[in-house]
């Protein structure tokens, strides 16, 4: 599995749709902060502004644009003329939204309707990875259909159609398609604006990526900086320097962090003996594995498993 797929699989990415909206001016919605999610809003029709976190500069969203609030920060969505925003709960109450169909809100007959597809991507709350930590507060993809490959260009339009449809199975189709969006958006960001962002640039660097692919393909291998440098086709010094500059961690630091995240999931998802998990994580003794695991999670592997159970 490639590094991005491997990371998101371990993070247990799952998509959920909130609403299909039909807002008419003036309208404004304040979405509260929430941990372990990334929210998304797709402008199916019309236009609006998004103000993310404490940033006073609004993001202008036109029809076809997608914005992902990567860290679950609080944000405000509004039409250009809105003077203030209501909370999501207040908007739902005022609109009489029942959970089915569109959430209709705003003045009648203005002719300025904004249709949004809104949802979130949830992650395992105990999982961590430097790639997600290094993402900016939001990712905006202008005209999502044109920015993505042909087979994905109509994904969100299909989601919009399914979310407002009444056919059998339309909800599960919309949910499953929504899980594609986060992966595609991150992949696109890594190859464009993220190419030069510390913590992310290594995923776009062809030589550093080869080393990452090797780590993810065989995390239990006895990797050394020298061996990874050979995989990358660089000298040891050049590789170590470039890896640290582009990913904000050392090669062995990345390897250890990834091993511990995989070990954590094995402890939670399986009944494997700890010594076997240690070996799958690249450690020949349970004691050595336990010391590294405790540094990462403040509990021994056995106590971590018992606490989770």
VEXMI-227681 format. One record per atom (N, C-alpha, C): x, y, z; residue in one letter. Coordinates in steps of 0.2 Angstrom, whole numbers, plus 5000, padded with zeros to 4 digits. Each point is the difference from the previous one (the first is absolute). Example, Ala and Ser with C-alpha at 12.3 -4.5 7.8 and 13.67 -1.06 7.14 Angstrom:
REM residues 2
506649725039A
499650065000A
500450065000A
499850054996S
500450065001S
499650055003S
//
This chain:
REM residues 309
500449945000X
499650065000X
500450065000X
499950054996X
500450065000X
499950045006X
500550055002X
500050035006X
499450035002X
499750044995X
499450045002X
499449955002X
499949954995X
499549955002X
500149975006X
500649985002X
500249975006X
499850045006X
500250064999X
499950055006X
499250015001X
499650014995X
499350015001X
499749945002X
500249944998X
499749945002X
500149995007X
500650015003X
500250005007X
499650055004X
499950064997X
499650055004X
499349985000X
499749954996X
499349985000X
499650064997X
500250034995X
499650054997X
499349974998X
499550045002X
499349994998X
499650064999X
499650004994X
499750064998X
499350005003X
499750065001X
499350015003X
499750064997X
499450004997X
499750064997X
499650035006X
500050065001X
499550045004X
499450024996X
500150044995X
499450034997X
500150014993X
499550014996X
499950034994X
499650065001X
500350064999X
499750065002X
499750044994X
499550045002X
499850054995X
499950075004X
500550045000X
500050065004X
499850064995X
499650045003X
499950064996X
500250075004X
500250054997X
500350055003X
499550045004X
500150035005X
500750005004X
500049945004X
500649965001X
500149945004X
500750005003X
500149975006X
500649995002X
500049945005X
500549965000X
500049945005X
500649995003X
500050005007X
500749995004X
500049935001X
500649974998X
500149935001X
500549995006X
499949975005X
500449995006X
500649964999X
500550015004X
500649964999X
499949935003X
500349954997X
499949935002X
500749964998X
500249965005X
500649974999X
499949934996X
500649984997X
500049944996X
499649994994X
499850064997X
499750004994X
500350054995X
499849994994X
500150064995X
499450014997X
499750065000X
499450014997X
500150024993X
499449994996X
500150034993X
499350034998X
500150054995X
499450034997X
500150014993X
499649974996X
500050014992X
499550044998X
500150054996X
499650054997X
499649974994X
499549975001X
499649974995X
499750054995X
499850065003X
499750054996X
500150075004X
500150054996X
500050075004X
500750015002X
500150045005X
500750025003X
499950025007X
500550005004X
500050025007X
500750015002X
500150035007X
500650015003X
500149955006X
500649985001X
500249965006X
500550045004X
499950015006X
500550035005X
500249945005X
500749984999X
500249945004X
500450035006X
499849975006X
500450015006X
500050085002X
500650025001X
500150075002X
500250044994X
500149974994X
500250044994X
499450054998X
500150065000X
499550054999X
499950004992X
500549984996X
499950004993X
499549954997X
499550014997X
499549954998X
500349974994X
499849934999X
500149964994X
499450014995X
500150024994X
499550014996X
499949934996X
499449975000X
499849944997X
499550014995X
500249984994X
499550004994X
499749944999X
499550004995X
499749934998X
500649954998X
499949945002X
500549954998X
500650005005X
500150055005X
500649995004X
499949965006X
500549975003X
500049965005X
500550035006X
499750005006X
500550025005X
500049945006X
500649985002X
500049965005X
500350035006X
499750005006X
500350035006X
500349945004X
500750004999X
500349945001X
500149985008X
500050055004X
500149985007X
499350015004X
499550004997X
499450015004X
499950075003X
500350054998X
500050065003X
499350034999X
499850055005X
499350034999X
500150054994X
499450014996X
500050044994X
499350024999X
500050064996X
499350034998X
499950004993X
499549974998X
499850004993X
499450064999X
500050044995X
499550054999X
500050024993X
499450044998X
500050034994X
500450075001X
500150034995X
500450075000X
499750055004X
499350005001X
499650055003X
499949995007X
500149945003X
499849985006X
500450045006X
499650035004X
500350045006X
500249965005X
499749945002X
500149965005X
499949934999X
500249955003X
499949934999X
499749975006X
499549954999X
499749965005X
500449945001X
499949975006X
500349935001X
499749954995X
500349954999X
499749944996X
499449985004X
500049995006X
499449985004X
499450044999X
500150075000X
499550054999X
499749994993X
500550004995X
499849994993X
499649944999X
500249945003X
499649944999X
499350015003X
500050035006X
499350015003X
499650054996X
500350054998X
499550054996X
499849984994X
500449954996X
499849984994X
499549945000X
500049975006X
499549945001X
500349944997X
500750004999X
500349944996X
499949945004X
499849944997X
499949945003X
500549954999X
500550014996X
500549964999X
500049974993X
499450014997X
499949974993X
499950064995X
500249994994X
499950064995X
500550055001X
499950064998X
500450065000X
499850045007X
500650035003X
499950055005X
499950074997X
499450025000X
499850064997X
499950065005X
500450064998X
500150055005X
500150064997X
499750065002X
500150064998X
499450044997X
500150064998X
499450034997X
499749974994X
499350014999X
499749974994X
500050054994X
500149974995X
499950044994X
500550054998X
500649995003X
500650054998X
500349984993X
500049944998X
500349984994X
500749985001X
500350015006X
500749995001X
500149945004X
499949944997X
500149945004X
500749975000X
500249975005X
500649975001X
499949935002X
500249954996X
499949935002X
500749975001X
500049975006X
500749975003X
499949935001X
500549964999X
500049935003X
500550005005X
499849995006X
500450015006X
500149935004X
500649995003X
500149945003X
500750005004X
500249945002X
500650005004X
500349934999X
500750005001X
500449945000X
500249995007X
499949945003X
500249995006X
500649955000X
500450005006X
500649965001X
500049975006X
500349955001X
500249965006X
500250065005X
499750015006X
500250055004X
500749995003X
500249945001X
500749985003X
500650004995X
499850004993X
500550004995X
500350074999X
500749994998X
500350074998X
500549984994X
500150054996X
500550004995X
500250074998X
500650014999X
500350064998X
499750034994X
499849964995X
499750034994X
499450045002X
499649975003X
499350045002X
500250065004X
500549995005X
500150065004X
500350064996X
500349984995X
500450064996X
499550034995X
499449974999X
499650044995X
499850075003X
499850044995X
499850075002X
499350005003X
499850055003X
499350005003X
499549994995X
500150024994X
499549984995X
500349994993X
499749954996X
500249994993X
499450024996X
500150054995X
499550024995X
500249974993X
499549974997X
500249984993X
499550044996X
500250044996X
499650044995X
499849954995X
499350014999X
499749964994X
500249935001X
499849965005X
500249935001X
500049964994X
499550014996X
499949954994X
500650014995X
500250064999X
500650014995X
500649985003X
500150005007X
500649995003X
500249935001X
499549954999X
500149935002X
499949964993X
500349945001X
500049964994X
499249994997X
500049974994X
499349994997X
499649965004X
500249955003X
499649955003X
499750035007X
500450055002X
499750035006X
499750074999X
500050024994X
499850074999X
499350015002X
499549955000X
499350015001X
499849975007X
500549985004X
499949975007X
499550045004X
500250065001X
499650045005X
499350024996X
500050004994X
499350014997X
499649945001X
500349944999X
499649945002X
499850005007X
500450025004X
499850005007X
499450055001X
500150064997X
499450045001X
499449974997X
500049974995X
499449974997X
499749945004X
500549965003X
499849955004X
499750025007X
500350065003X
499850025006X
499350035000X
499850034994X
499350024999X
499549954997X
500349944998X
499549964997X
499649955005X
499549974997X
499649965005X
500149924998X
500549994995X
500049934998X
500349955006X
499949945000X
500349955005X
500750004999X
500450015006X
500749995000X
500350074999X
499750064999X
500350064998X
500450025006X
499849995006X
500450035006X
500749965000X
500049945000X
500749965000X
500450024994X
499750014994X
500450024995X
500450065001X
499650055003X
500350075001X
500549995005X
499949965006X
500550005005X
500649974997X
500049944997X
500649974997X
500450044995X
499650044996X
500450044995X
500350065004X
499750025006X
500350065003X
500749985003X
500149935002X
500749985002X
500550014995X
499950004994X
500550024995X
500250075000X
499650045002X
500250074999X
500650035004X
500049975006X
500650025005X
500649984997X
500149944998X
500649974997X
500250044994X
499550014995X
500250034994X
500250075001X
499750045005X
500250075002X
500750005002X
500149965005X
500749995003X
500549994995X
499949954996X
500449984994X
500250064996X
499450034998X
500150064995X
500450065004X
499950015006X
500450055004X
500749985000X
500249945002X
500749985000X
500450014994X
499650004994X
500450014994X
500050074997X
499650045004X
500050074998X
500350055006X
499550035003X
500350045006X
500449975005X
499849945001X
500449965006X
500749984998X
500250014994X
500649974998X
500650045003X
499950065003X
500550045003X
499850015008X
499549975002X
499850015007X
500449955005X
500450025005X
500349965004X
499549955003X
500349945001X
499649945002X
499649964995X
499950034994X
499749974995X
500449994993X
500550055000X
500450004993X
500349934999X
500249965005X
500349944998X
499549954996X
499450015001X
499549954996X
500050024993X
500250064998X
500050024993X
500749994997X
500549995004X
500749994998X
500149934998X
500249994993X
500049934998X
500549965004X
500650025002X
500549965003X
499849995007X
499750055004X
499849995007X
499449955000X
499650014995X
499449964999X
500249925000X
500549994996X
500249934999X
500249975007X
500350045004X
500249975007X
499349995004X
499550055000X
499449995003X
499649944998X
500049994993X
499749944998X
500349945002X
500750005001X
500349945003X
499849995007X
500050055004X
499850005007X
499349975001X
499550024996X
499349985000X
499949934998X
500549984995X
499949934997X
500349955005X
500550025004X
500349955004X
500250045007X
499550025004X
500250035006X
500449965005X
500049945000X
500349965005X
500849984997X
500150034994X
500749994998X
500550035004X
500649985001X
500550035004X
500350064996X
499650054999X
500350064996X
500550045004X
500550024996X
500550055003X
500050064995X
500250055002X
500150064996X
500349994994X
500649965000X
500449984994X
499649964995X
499649955003X
499649964995X
499450044997X
499750045004X
499550054997X
500350054995X
500650025001X
500350054995X
500249964994X
500149945000X
500249964994X
499349994996X
499549995004X
499349994996X
499850074997X
500250055003X
499850074997X
500550024995X
500649974999X
500550014995X
500450075002X
500150005007X
500450065002X
500549985005X
500550045001X
500549995005X
499750005007X
500349975005X
499750005007X
499850075002X
500550054999X
500050075003X
499450034996X
500050004994X
499650044996X
499249975001X
500049945001X
499349975001X
499850025007X
500449995005X
499850025007X
499850085000X
500450044997X
499850075000X
499450024996X
499949974994X
499450014997X
499449975003X
500049945003X
499449975003X
499850055006X
500550025004X
499850055006X
499750064998X
500350034994X
499850074998X
499349994997X
499849954997X
499449994996X
499449975005X
500249965005X
499549975004X
500050025007X
500550045002X
500050035007X
500149945005X
500349954998X
500249955004X
500649964997X
500349965004X
500649964997X
499749934997X
500449974996X
499849944997X
499849955005X
500449995005X
499949955006X
499450025004X
499950075001X
499550025004X
499349994997X
500050014993X
499449984996X
499849935001X
500649954999X
499949935000X
499749985007X
500350035005X
499749985007X
499350025001X
499950064998X
499350025001X
499549964996X
500149984994X
499649964996X
499949935003X
500649975002X
499949945004X
499650005006X
500050055004X
499650015006X
499350004998X
499850044995X
499350014998X
499749934998X
500449964996X
499849944998X
499949955006X
500550005004X
500049965006X
499450025004X
499850065001X
499450025004X
499449974997X
499950004993X
499449974997X
500049925001X
500649975000X
500049935001X
499849985007X
500250045005X
499849995007X
499250015000X
499850054997X
499250015000X
499649954996X
500349984995X
499549964995X
500149935000X
500649975003X
500149935000X
500149985007X
500149935001X
500249975006X
500749975000X
500450034995X
500649974999X
500550015006X
500449955002X
500550015006X
500450064998X
500250035006X
500450074999X
500649984997X
500349945001X
500749994997X
499950004992X
499449974998X
499950004992X
499950074998X
499750045003X
499950074998X
500750045000X
500449985005X
500650035000X
500449984994X
500049944998X
500449974994X
499750044994X
499350004999X
499750044995X
500250074999X
500250035006X
500250075000X
500850015000X
500349944998X
500750014999X
500549995006X
499749975006X
500449995006X
500049935002X
500749985001X
500149935002X
499849985007X
499950055004X
499949985007X
499450045003X
499549975004X
499550035003X
500250065004X
500550005003X
500350055005X
500250064996X
500349994994X
500250064996X
499450044997X
499649964998X
499350024997X
499650045005X
500049975006X
499650035006X
500350075002X
500750015000X
500350065001X
499850064995X
500049984994X
499950054995X
499250025000X
499649945001X
499350025000X
499850045006X
500349995006X
499850045005X
500250074999X
500650014997X
500250074999X
499550044995X
499749964996X
499550034995X
499350015003X
499849955005X
499350015002X
499950005008X
500650005003X
500050015008X
499749945003X
499949954997X
499849935003X
500349944996X
500149955004X
500349944997X
499549974995X
500249964995X
499549974996X
499549965003X
500149965005X
499549975004X
499550045003X
500350055003X
499550055004X
499650044995X
500350024994X
499650034995X
499449964997X
500249944999X
499449954998X
499549995005X
500250005006X
499549995006X
499650065000X
500350065000X
499650065001X
499550014994X
500249984994X
499650014994X
499449955001X
500149945002X
499549955001X
499550025005X
//
